[in-house]
Amino acid sequence: MGTGSTLGLIQHKLASARSVTVLTGAGISADSGVPTFRGTGGLWRNFRAEDLATPEAFTRDPRLVWEWYNWRRELIATKRPNPAHEAVAQMEQRFERFWLITQNVDGLHRDAGSRKLSEIHGNIWMVRCTQCRHVTENRDVPIAILPLCSGCNGLLRPHIVWFGESLAEDDLETSATALQSSDLCLIIGTSGLVYPAASFGSIAKQAGAFVVEINLDATAQSGIVDAALQGRAKDIVPLLLQA
Ligand code: APR
């Protein structure tokens, strides 16, 4: 099927959809200038995300991990939502039932106006005390290294779900409910390599949803989707709403 007819089919499916779930990954923010994890520019001082975004890395060298987050905070602080984030925010108004599940921690979906969302990997502007577990917003750029809890003086860590950690129970439940009740699921800009999000397309499909992938390239999940559009999220996602 050619790209033109695939776009038409997806536009048609969206126009008649009542329950839509969107899953996003780093690719949607790539068009805002935020580097993806597994593409070029994803490395920092030759570390991969998997080397730094773990509880073990933080225990071993919290300063190094915070320096990496400061690099990412400085970068993200200068970025704005792009037309793909904006189109996803519009979908919230358009459909009877809508839920956005994002793996991104950059907060750009919120900046674009999305409110019906689960940030399943957390948010880079939130910190959590490793002692009393209190969660607060912290927008300091750069954040003081090493940051301490104003309540108990414990070491603060990013409020982010790291490799080897579980997603919050309520995020998992909300995501599962949305995926299982959707008649259309859009998967935008994720490599589909990191679980559990990598299984969300299959969950939606098994529950009867029409599953669409929008990505620059084919991904680990391309085999299970019903339709795929290759290209930049900022060019494609706004088109989907033009029925
Ligand atoms: N438009 C659409 N897709 C794009 C674009 C773009 N402009 N640029 C890149 N992509 C695609 C890439 O082809 C790739 O499939 O976005 C995907 C980005 O993949 P990853 O870097 O692996 O990001 P993501 O899937 O979000 O990673 C999942 O891994 O490191 C962890 O916790 C981190 O949430 C992250 C998780």
Boltz pocket constraint, residues with backbone or C-beta under 6 A from the ligand:
constraints:
  - pocket:
      binder: B
      contacts: [[A, 24], [A, 25], [A, 26], [A, 27], [A, 28], [A, 30], [A, 31], [A, 36], [A, 37], [A, 38], [A, 39], [A, 42], [A, 49], [A, 50], [A, 103], [A, 104], [A, 121], [A, 161], [A, 188], [A, 189], [A, 190], [A, 191], [A, 192], [A, 193], [A, 194], [A, 214], [A, 215], [A, 216], [A, 217], [A, 218], [A, 219], [A, 231], [A, 232], [A, 233], [A, 234]]
      max_distance: 6.0
